[in-house]
Amino acid sequence: MTTCVFCEIVARRQPAEVVYEDERTMAFMDIHPANPGHTLVIPKRHAATIFEIDEEDAAAVMRTAVRVARAIRRALAPEGLNLVQSNGRAAGQEIFHLHVHVIPRWVGDGLRLARPPVVRRDRPLAEVAAEIRRALEAAPGI
């Protein structure tokens, strides 16, 4: 099994510029920041993706992301902010410990998170929505 660098940060075996920590979460500076203030928020308990995290830890991560976003606004006065959370290689995830990027933004900062979106309507929206509703109804606790 490979070692998870974020678990190593939580265990204090790897260095990080921690800006916030509570019982369930930790927030620290991204070592490859997209902009000044780029912060990562993680659950302390390992979960590779959103599909593995329990609801309590997920809620704690979002609470911490909101708290960090507000601190970034107060400290750095960005003109905007992105929250980014990716799951799986196809989505661009590189470190397989769930994390939320809190990225301050300024007009003209040159940061592009994605190319202009490509609208894909290979299947009717109603058909896809019906499949998702069926999955939710079949397993209400998912």
C-alpha positions as CSV (number, residue, x, y, z in Angstrom):
1,M,0.0,0.0,0.0
2,T,1.3,3.4,-0.9
3,T,1.5,6.1,1.8
4,C,-1.0,8.9,1.6
5,V,0.8,12.3,1.8
6,F,-2.3,14.0,3.3
7,C,-2.5,11.3,6.0
8,E,1.2,11.9,6.7
9,I,0.4,15.7,7.0
10,V,-2.4,14.9,9.5
11,A,0.0,12.7,11.5
12,R,2.6,15.5,11.4
13,R,5.1,13.2,9.6
14,Q,5.1,15.6,6.6
15,P,5.4,19.4,6.8
16,A,2.6,21.7,5.9
17,E,1.6,25.3,6.5
18,V,-1.6,24.5,8.5
19,V,-4.0,27.4,8.7
20,Y,-6.9,25.7,10.5
21,E,-7.6,22.4,12.3
22,D,-10.4,20.9,14.2
23,E,-11.4,17.4,15.4
24,R,-12.4,16.2,11.9
25,T,-10.6,18.5,9.4
26,M,-7.4,20.2,8.5
27,A,-6.7,23.1,6.2
28,F,-3.3,23.9,4.8
29,M,-1.6,25.8,2.0
30,D,-1.3,24.1,-1.4
31,I,2.4,23.7,-2.2
32,H,1.6,24.4,-5.9
33,P,-0.8,27.4,-5.5
34,A,-2.9,28.5,-8.4
35,N,-3.1,31.9,-6.7
36,P,-1.8,33.4,-3.3
37,G,-4.0,31.9,-0.6
38,H,-4.8,28.7,-2.4
39,T,-5.7,26.4,0.5
40,L,-6.7,22.7,0.7
41,V,-9.3,21.4,3.1
42,I,-9.2,17.7,4.0
43,P,-11.0,15.3,6.3
44,K,-8.5,13.9,8.9
45,R,-9.9,10.4,8.4
46,H,-8.8,9.0,5.1
47,A,-11.4,8.8,2.3
48,A,-10.0,8.7,-1.2
49,T,-13.0,10.3,-2.9
50,I,-16.5,11.6,-2.2
51,F,-17.8,8.1,-2.7
52,E,-15.9,6.8,0.4
53,I,-16.4,9.7,2.8
54,D,-19.1,9.5,5.5
55,E,-21.7,12.2,5.7
56,E,-20.4,13.7,9.0
57,D,-16.9,14.1,7.7
58,A,-18.2,15.5,4.4
59,A,-20.3,18.1,6.3
60,A,-17.3,19.0,8.4
61,V,-15.1,19.5,5.3
62,M,-17.7,21.9,3.9
63,R,-18.0,23.8,7.1
64,T,-14.2,24.2,7.2
65,A,-14.1,25.2,3.5
66,V,-16.7,28.0,4.3
67,R,-14.7,29.1,7.3
68,V,-11.4,29.2,5.4
69,A,-13.1,31.0,2.4
70,R,-14.3,33.7,4.8
71,A,-10.8,34.0,6.3
72,I,-9.3,34.3,2.9
73,R,-11.8,37.1,2.0
74,R,-10.9,39.0,5.1
75,A,-7.1,38.5,4.8
76,L,-6.6,38.8,1.1
77,A,-9.7,40.6,-0.3
78,P,-10.0,38.5,-3.5
79,E,-12.6,39.6,-6.0
80,G,-13.9,36.0,-6.2
81,L,-13.2,32.5,-5.0
82,N,-13.4,28.9,-6.5
83,L,-14.1,25.8,-4.5
84,V,-12.9,22.8,-6.5
85,Q,-13.3,19.1,-5.5
86,S,-12.4,16.3,-8.0
87,N,-12.9,12.6,-7.8
88,G,-10.9,10.0,-9.8
89,R,-8.3,10.3,-12.4
90,A,-10.8,11.1,-15.2
91,A,-11.7,14.3,-13.1
92,G,-8.1,15.3,-12.6
93,Q,-7.6,14.0,-9.1
94,E,-3.9,13.4,-8.4
95,I,-3.8,12.8,-4.6
96,F,-6.3,10.2,-3.6
97,H,-7.4,11.7,-0.3
98,L,-10.5,13.8,-0.6
99,H,-9.7,17.5,-0.6
100,V,-11.4,20.7,-1.5
101,H,-9.3,23.5,-3.1
102,V,-10.2,27.0,-1.8
103,I,-8.8,29.3,-4.5
104,P,-9.0,33.1,-4.2
105,R,-9.6,34.8,-7.5
106,W,-8.9,38.2,-9.0
107,V,-10.1,39.7,-12.3
108,G,-7.3,39.2,-14.8
109,D,-5.4,36.6,-12.7
110,G,-5.0,34.5,-15.8
111,L,-6.1,31.3,-14.0
112,R,-8.3,29.0,-16.1
113,L,-9.7,26.0,-14.3
114,A,-11.2,24.5,-17.5
115,R,-11.5,25.3,-21.1
116,P,-14.8,26.9,-22.1
117,P,-17.4,24.2,-21.4
118,V,-18.4,21.9,-24.1
119,V,-22.2,21.2,-24.0
120,R,-22.8,17.5,-24.4
121,R,-26.4,16.5,-25.0
122,D,-25.9,13.0,-26.2
123,R,-28.8,11.9,-24.1
124,P,-32.0,13.8,-23.2
125,L,-31.8,15.5,-19.8
126,A,-35.1,14.0,-18.7
127,E,-33.7,10.5,-19.4
128,V,-30.6,11.0,-17.4
129,A,-32.5,12.7,-14.5
130,A,-34.9,9.8,-14.3
131,E,-31.9,7.4,-13.9
132,I,-30.5,9.4,-11.1
133,R,-33.9,9.7,-9.4
134,R,-34.3,5.9,-9.6
135,A,-30.9,5.4,-8.0
136,L,-31.8,7.8,-5.2
137,E,-35.1,6.1,-4.6
138,A,-33.6,2.6,-4.6
139,A,-31.0,3.6,-2.0
140,P,-32.1,6.6,-0.1
141,G,-29.1,6.5,2.2
142,I,-26.4,6.6,-0.5
